[in-house]
Amino acid sequence: SPSQKEVGRKGRVHLFLCPLLKCTTVAINLNNLAELYREMGRYGEAEPLYERSLTIKEQQLGANHLSVANSLNNLAGLYDSMGRYGEAEPLYERSLAIKEQQLGANHPDVANSLNNLAELYKSMGRYGEAEPLYERAIAIREQQLGADHLSVANSLNNLAGLYDSMGRYGEAEPLYKRALTIREHQLRSDHPSIATSLNNLAGLYRAMGGYGEAEPLYLRALAILSEALPKNHPYNKTGYNNFRSLVQEALETGQVDQMSDHPMTQEILRQLSGLE
C-alpha cells in the first residue's frame, strides 16, 4: 500500500489543482465575454473584463505564462481599436517577449505578435519601426509555414501597405502581387480576401496614375464582392466608391483615354460628365 506521505502529497496536489482550474476557467470566460463586447464595439464594457482575466492568469499561472501573453495581446488589441496606442504598445511588447521566451524566436505565434506591434507602429506613423517587424514576421512565416501559406500573404499585404503609405510604390507592387497570387492559389476564386488584394493593388496603380491598370482590378474586385456578399454590405459600397473615384480622377486629370469601354465605367463617366 502507498505510504502516508504519498497520499498526503497527492491530496495536496488535488486541493491545489481545483481552485487553479476554477480560476483559469473564470479567466477564460471573462476573456470570451470581453471578446464578444469588443466585436460589438462595446469597448468600455470589454476593458475591465480583459483586465480581470489578465490579473487572474498572472496570479494563478505566473507572469510569463503563454496564456498571460494572449491576454496581454487581447487587451492591447482593444486599446489599439480605441486609438489608445500609448497603452497598447507596452502590452504588445510584453506579450511578444513572453512568446519569444516560451516558444523561441521563430515560432508562428511570435510572428503574429510582431505583426500586431508593426500594425500599431504603422497606425502611429512610426513606419521605420514597423518595417523590420513586418519583415521578420514574413521570414518566420515563410520558414515555418511555407512560402504559399495564407499567413505569408497577409504579412506581404501588410508590408506592401506600409510601403504604399510611405509612397514607396515600386517596393509595394511586387508584394501586393505576390499576396494576390498566394490567395488565388489557396482560396476559391470568389473569396473576399482576393477582392481585398485586387482592391489594394488597384489603389496602388491609381496612386501611381496607372488608371488603365487599376480599372480591371477594381472591376474584378467588385464582381467578386457582389457575388460573395449581400448587396447592401459595406464592402460592396466601399468597392463601388473606390471605382467611382478612380473614374472621376481619370476624368479630372484628362486620362479618360486610359479607361475601357466596360459598361460600368461608361455609365459612371456619363454620370460624371452630366450627360444623363
C-alpha positions as CSV (number, residue, x, y, z in Angstrom):
1,S,0.0,0.0,0.0
2,P,1.2,3.5,-0.7
3,S,2.9,5.4,2.1
4,Q,1.0,8.1,4.0
5,K,3.5,10.7,2.6
6,E,2.5,9.9,-1.0
7,V,-1.2,10.0,-0.2
8,G,-0.7,13.3,1.5
9,R,1.2,14.7,-1.4
10,K,-1.5,13.6,-3.9
11,G,-4.1,15.2,-1.7
12,R,-2.3,18.5,-1.6
13,V,-1.9,18.4,-5.3
14,H,-5.6,17.7,-5.7
15,L,-6.6,20.5,-3.4
16,F,-4.3,22.9,-5.3
17,L,-5.5,22.0,-8.8
18,C,-9.2,22.5,-8.1
19,P,-9.0,26.3,-7.3
20,L,-6.4,26.7,-10.1
21,L,-8.7,25.1,-12.6
22,K,-11.7,27.0,-11.4
23,C,-9.8,30.3,-11.5
24,T,-8.4,29.8,-15.0
25,T,-11.9,28.8,-16.2
26,V,-13.2,32.1,-14.8
27,A,-10.4,33.9,-16.6
28,I,-11.2,32.2,-19.9
29,N,-14.9,33.0,-19.5
30,L,-14.1,36.7,-18.7
31,N,-11.9,36.8,-21.8
32,N,-14.6,35.3,-24.1
33,L,-17.2,37.8,-22.8
34,A,-14.7,40.6,-23.4
35,E,-14.1,39.4,-26.9
36,L,-17.9,39.4,-27.6
37,Y,-18.2,43.0,-26.3
38,R,-15.2,44.1,-28.4
39,E,-16.8,42.6,-31.5
40,M,-20.0,44.6,-30.7
41,G,-18.0,47.8,-30.3
42,R,-18.7,47.9,-26.6
43,Y,-15.2,48.7,-25.6
44,G,-15.9,50.2,-22.3
45,E,-17.5,47.0,-21.1
46,A,-14.8,44.8,-22.6
47,E,-11.9,46.6,-20.9
48,P,-12.5,45.7,-17.2
49,L,-13.2,42.0,-18.2
50,Y,-9.9,41.8,-20.1
51,E,-8.1,43.4,-17.2
52,R,-9.7,41.0,-14.6
53,S,-8.9,38.0,-16.8
54,L,-5.3,39.1,-17.1
55,T,-4.9,39.6,-13.3
56,I,-6.3,36.1,-12.6
57,K,-3.9,34.5,-15.1
58,E,-0.9,36.4,-13.8
59,Q,-1.7,35.3,-10.2
60,Q,-2.5,31.7,-11.0
61,L,-0.2,30.9,-13.8
62,G,2.7,33.3,-13.4
63,A,3.7,36.5,-15.2
64,N,5.5,34.6,-18.1
65,H,2.8,32.1,-19.0
66,L,1.6,31.9,-22.6
67,S,-2.0,32.4,-21.5
68,V,-0.9,35.7,-19.9
69,A,0.8,36.7,-23.3
70,N,-2.6,36.0,-25.0
71,S,-4.4,38.2,-22.5
72,L,-1.9,41.0,-22.9
73,N,-2.3,40.8,-26.7
74,N,-6.1,40.9,-26.4
75,L,-6.1,44.0,-24.1
76,A,-3.5,45.7,-26.3
77,G,-5.8,45.0,-29.3
78,L,-8.7,46.6,-27.5
79,Y,-6.6,49.7,-26.8
80,D,-5.4,49.7,-30.4
81,S,-9.0,49.7,-31.6
82,M,-9.8,52.6,-29.3
83,G,-6.8,54.6,-30.6
84,R,-5.1,54.3,-27.2
85,Y,-1.8,53.5,-28.8
86,G,0.4,54.5,-25.9
87,E,-1.3,52.0,-23.6
88,A,-1.3,49.3,-26.3
89,E,2.4,49.4,-27.0
90,P,3.9,48.1,-23.7
91,L,1.3,45.3,-23.6
92,Y,2.1,44.1,-27.2
93,E,5.8,44.3,-26.3
94,R,5.4,42.3,-23.1
95,S,3.3,39.7,-25.0
96,L,6.0,39.4,-27.7
97,A,8.7,39.0,-25.1
98,I,6.9,36.2,-23.3
99,K,6.2,34.3,-26.6
100,E,9.9,34.6,-27.7
101,Q,11.0,33.3,-24.3
102,Q,8.5,30.4,-24.1
103,L,8.2,29.4,-27.8
104,G,11.5,30.5,-29.4
105,A,12.2,33.4,-31.7
106,N,11.0,31.7,-34.9
107,H,7.6,30.4,-33.8
108,P,4.5,31.4,-35.9
109,D,2.9,32.9,-32.7
110,V,5.9,35.2,-32.4
111,A,5.2,36.3,-36.0
112,N,1.6,37.1,-35.0
113,S,2.9,39.3,-32.2
114,L,5.4,41.0,-34.4
115,N,2.7,41.7,-36.9
116,N,0.4,43.3,-34.3
117,L,3.2,45.5,-32.9
118,A,4.1,46.5,-36.5
119,E,0.4,47.4,-37.2
120,L,0.4,49.6,-34.1
121,Y,3.6,51.4,-35.2
122,K,2.1,51.9,-38.6
123,S,-1.1,53.4,-37.1
124,M,1.2,55.8,-35.0
125,G,3.1,56.8,-38.2
126,R,6.3,55.1,-36.9
127,Y,7.0,53.5,-40.2
128,G,10.7,53.0,-39.6
129,E,10.0,50.8,-36.6
130,A,7.2,48.9,-38.2
131,E,9.2,47.8,-41.3
132,P,11.7,45.4,-39.7
133,L,8.9,43.8,-37.6
134,Y,6.9,43.1,-40.7
135,E,10.0,41.7,-42.5
136,R,10.7,39.4,-39.5
137,A,7.1,38.2,-39.4
138,I,7.3,37.4,-43.2
139,A,10.6,35.5,-42.7
140,I,9.2,33.4,-39.8
141,R,6.0,32.6,-41.6
142,E,7.8,31.6,-44.8
143,Q,10.2,29.4,-42.8
144,Q,7.7,27.7,-40.6
145,L,4.5,27.6,-42.7
146,G,5.8,27.6,-46.3
147,A,6.1,30.4,-48.9
148,D,2.5,29.9,-50.2
149,H,0.7,30.0,-46.8
150,L,-2.2,32.4,-46.4
151,S,-0.4,33.9,-43.3
152,V,2.5,34.8,-45.6
153,A,0.1,36.5,-47.9
154,N,-1.3,38.6,-45.0
155,S,2.2,39.6,-44.0
156,L,3.2,40.5,-47.5
157,N,0.0,42.6,-47.8
158,N,0.7,44.4,-44.6
159,L,4.3,45.3,-45.6
160,A,3.1,46.4,-49.0
161,G,0.5,48.6,-47.3
162,L,3.3,50.2,-45.3
163,Y,5.3,50.9,-48.4
164,D,2.2,52.2,-50.1
165,S,1.6,54.7,-47.1
166,M,5.3,55.8,-47.4
167,G,5.0,56.4,-51.2
168,R,7.4,53.6,-51.9
169,Y,5.2,52.2,-54.7
170,G,7.9,50.3,-56.5
171,E,8.5,48.2,-53.4
172,A,4.8,47.8,-52.6
173,E,3.8,46.4,-56.1
174,P,5.6,43.0,-56.1
175,L,4.5,42.3,-52.5
176,Y,0.8,43.1,-53.3
177,K,1.1,40.9,-56.5
178,R,2.7,38.0,-54.5
179,A,0.0,38.3,-51.8
180,L,-2.7,38.2,-54.6
181,T,-1.1,35.1,-56.2
182,I,-1.0,33.2,-53.0
183,R,-4.6,34.0,-52.2
184,E,-5.6,32.9,-55.7
185,H,-3.8,29.6,-55.2
186,Q,-5.2,28.9,-51.7
187,L,-8.7,30.3,-51.8
188,R,-11.8,29.9,-54.1
189,S,-11.9,32.4,-56.9
190,D,-14.8,34.4,-55.4
191,H,-13.3,34.7,-51.9
192,P,-13.5,38.3,-50.4
193,S,-9.8,38.2,-49.5
194,I,-8.9,38.0,-53.2
195,A,-11.1,41.1,-53.7
196,T,-9.2,42.8,-51.0
197,S,-5.9,42.1,-52.7
198,L,-7.2,43.3,-56.1
199,N,-8.5,46.4,-54.4
200,N,-5.1,47.1,-52.8
201,L,-3.2,46.6,-56.0
202,A,-5.7,48.8,-57.9
203,G,-5.3,51.5,-55.3
204,L,-1.5,51.4,-55.7
205,Y,-1.8,51.8,-59.5
206,R,-4.3,54.6,-59.0
207,A,-1.8,56.4,-56.7
208,M,0.8,56.0,-59.5
209,G,-1.6,57.4,-62.1
210,G,-2.0,54.0,-63.8
211,Y,-5.8,54.3,-64.2
212,G,-5.8,51.7,-67.1
213,E,-4.1,49.2,-64.9
214,A,-6.3,49.9,-61.9
215,E,-9.6,49.7,-63.7
216,P,-9.8,45.9,-64.4
217,L,-8.6,45.1,-60.9
218,Y,-11.3,47.3,-59.3
219,L,-13.9,45.7,-61.7
220,R,-12.9,42.2,-60.8
221,A,-12.9,43.0,-57.1
222,L,-16.5,44.4,-57.5
223,A,-17.6,41.3,-59.3
224,I,-16.3,39.1,-56.5
225,L,-17.8,41.2,-53.7
226,S,-21.2,41.4,-55.4
227,E,-21.2,37.6,-55.7
228,A,-19.9,36.8,-52.3
229,L,-21.6,39.4,-50.1
230,P,-25.1,40.8,-49.7
231,K,-25.8,43.9,-51.9
232,N,-26.0,46.3,-49.0
233,H,-22.8,45.1,-47.4
234,P,-20.3,47.9,-46.6
235,Y,-17.6,46.3,-48.6
236,N,-19.7,46.5,-51.7
237,K,-20.3,50.2,-51.1
238,T,-16.6,50.8,-50.5
239,G,-15.6,48.9,-53.6
240,Y,-18.0,50.9,-55.8
241,N,-16.9,54.2,-54.3
242,N,-13.3,53.3,-54.9
243,F,-14.0,52.6,-58.5
244,R,-16.1,55.7,-59.0
245,S,-13.3,57.8,-57.5
246,L,-10.9,56.2,-60.0
247,V,-13.1,57.1,-63.0
248,Q,-13.5,60.7,-61.6
249,E,-9.8,61.1,-61.2
250,A,-9.2,59.9,-64.7
251,L,-11.7,62.4,-65.9
252,E,-10.3,65.3,-63.9
253,T,-6.7,64.6,-65.0
254,G,-7.5,64.1,-68.7
255,Q,-6.7,60.4,-68.6
256,V,-10.1,59.0,-69.7
257,D,-8.3,57.5,-72.8
258,Q,-6.8,55.0,-70.3
259,M,-10.2,53.7,-69.4
260,S,-12.0,50.8,-71.2
261,D,-15.5,50.6,-72.7
262,H,-16.7,48.5,-69.8
263,P,-20.4,49.2,-69.2
264,M,-19.9,50.3,-65.6
265,T,-17.0,52.5,-66.5
266,Q,-19.0,54.2,-69.3
267,E,-22.1,54.5,-67.1
268,I,-20.1,56.4,-64.4
269,L,-18.4,58.5,-67.0
270,R,-21.8,59.5,-68.3
271,Q,-23.0,60.4,-64.8
272,L,-19.9,62.4,-64.0
273,S,-19.9,64.2,-67.4
274,G,-23.5,65.3,-66.7
275,L,-24.8,63.6,-69.9
276,E,-27.6,61.9,-68.1
